[in-house]
Amino acid sequence: MTIATGREAEAIMLLRELSSSVRLVVPSICYMESLSALEDEVKRQNYFQQQLSLQISETKRDVTSEQVASLSLHLEESLIYYRTRVDEIRTRFVKQFLSCRKMQK
């Protein structure tokens, strides 16, 4: 999960630079734990997106503030960028997960 979320640049480099003579051994339980961690991460991400969407809606309902248009725009942009980041995390997770599984064979 740390590789998928970009928290461990050194681990990413290590996996990329592994020699073909080196084989990794990852217990099956670790795969299950990583899938469980991904599920928890997805739940947190979905909750955050829901809360941000709610704030966008609430902001747009404020008809008296001079800052509403700017704030709404920034919140909407943030939501777009956040969704892009979520997609990147999922893509990296799947890529690393499959890569590790492939190394095991």
C-alpha positions as CSV (number, residue, x, y, z in Angstrom):
1,M,0.0,0.0,0.0
2,T,2.9,2.4,0.7
3,I,4.2,1.9,-2.8
4,A,0.7,2.5,-4.3
5,T,0.3,5.7,-2.3
6,G,3.7,6.9,-3.2
7,R,5.0,7.0,0.4
8,E,8.1,4.8,-0.3
9,A,10.2,6.0,-3.3
10,E,13.0,3.7,-2.2
11,A,10.8,0.6,-2.3
12,I,9.6,1.5,-5.8
13,M,13.2,1.8,-7.0
14,L,14.2,-1.4,-5.3
15,L,11.5,-3.3,-7.0
16,R,12.3,-1.8,-10.4
17,E,16.0,-2.6,-10.1
18,L,15.7,-6.3,-9.0
19,S,17.9,-8.6,-10.8
20,S,16.3,-11.5,-12.6
21,S,18.3,-13.9,-10.3
22,V,16.5,-12.5,-7.3
23,R,13.2,-13.9,-6.3
24,L,10.8,-12.4,-3.8
25,V,8.8,-14.5,-1.4
26,V,5.6,-12.9,-0.2
27,P,3.3,-15.0,2.0
28,S,-0.2,-15.3,0.8
29,I,-1.5,-13.6,3.9
30,C,0.4,-10.4,2.9
31,Y,-1.6,-10.3,-0.3
32,M,-4.9,-10.6,1.6
33,E,-3.7,-7.9,4.0
34,S,-2.8,-5.5,1.1
35,L,-6.3,-6.1,-0.4
36,S,-7.8,-5.3,2.9
37,A,-5.7,-2.2,3.2
38,L,-6.8,-1.1,-0.2
39,E,-10.4,-1.6,0.7
40,D,-10.0,0.6,3.8
41,E,-8.2,3.2,1.7
42,V,-11.0,3.2,-0.8
43,K,-13.6,3.7,2.0
44,R,-11.6,6.7,3.3
45,Q,-11.3,8.1,-0.2
46,N,-15.0,7.7,-0.9
47,Y,-15.9,9.4,2.4
48,F,-13.6,12.3,1.7
49,Q,-15.0,12.7,-1.8
50,Q,-18.6,12.7,-0.4
51,Q,-17.7,15.3,2.2
52,L,-16.0,17.5,-0.4
53,S,-19.0,17.2,-2.7
54,L,-21.3,18.1,0.2
55,Q,-19.2,21.2,0.9
56,I,-19.3,22.2,-2.8
57,S,-23.1,22.0,-2.7
58,E,-23.4,23.9,0.5
59,T,-21.0,26.6,-0.8
60,K,-23.1,27.1,-3.9
61,R,-26.2,27.6,-1.8
62,D,-24.7,30.7,-0.2
63,V,-26.1,33.5,-2.2
64,T,-24.7,36.3,0.0
65,S,-21.0,35.7,0.0
66,E,-18.7,37.4,-2.5
67,Q,-16.2,34.6,-2.2
68,V,-18.6,31.8,-3.2
69,A,-17.7,31.6,-6.9
70,S,-14.0,31.4,-6.2
71,L,-14.4,29.0,-3.4
72,S,-16.7,26.7,-5.3
73,L,-14.3,26.7,-8.3
74,H,-11.4,25.8,-6.0
75,L,-13.3,23.0,-4.3
76,E,-14.5,21.6,-7.6
77,E,-10.9,21.6,-8.9
78,S,-9.7,20.0,-5.7
79,L,-12.3,17.2,-6.2
80,I,-11.1,16.6,-9.8
81,Y,-7.4,16.5,-8.7
82,Y,-8.3,14.2,-5.8
83,R,-10.1,11.8,-8.1
84,T,-7.1,11.7,-10.4
85,R,-4.9,10.9,-7.4
86,V,-7.3,8.1,-6.3
87,D,-7.1,6.6,-9.8
88,E,-3.3,6.8,-9.8
89,I,-3.2,5.0,-6.4
90,R,-5.4,2.2,-7.6
91,T,-3.4,1.9,-10.8
92,R,-0.1,1.7,-8.9
93,F,-1.6,-0.8,-6.5
94,V,-2.8,-3.1,-9.2
95,K,0.5,-2.8,-11.1
96,Q,2.6,-3.6,-8.0
97,F,0.3,-6.3,-6.9
98,L,0.4,-8.1,-10.3
99,S,4.2,-7.5,-10.5
100,C,4.8,-9.1,-7.2
101,R,2.6,-12.1,-8.1
102,K,4.4,-12.5,-11.4
103,M,7.8,-12.5,-9.5
104,Q,6.5,-15.3,-7.3
105,K,5.9,-17.7,-10.2
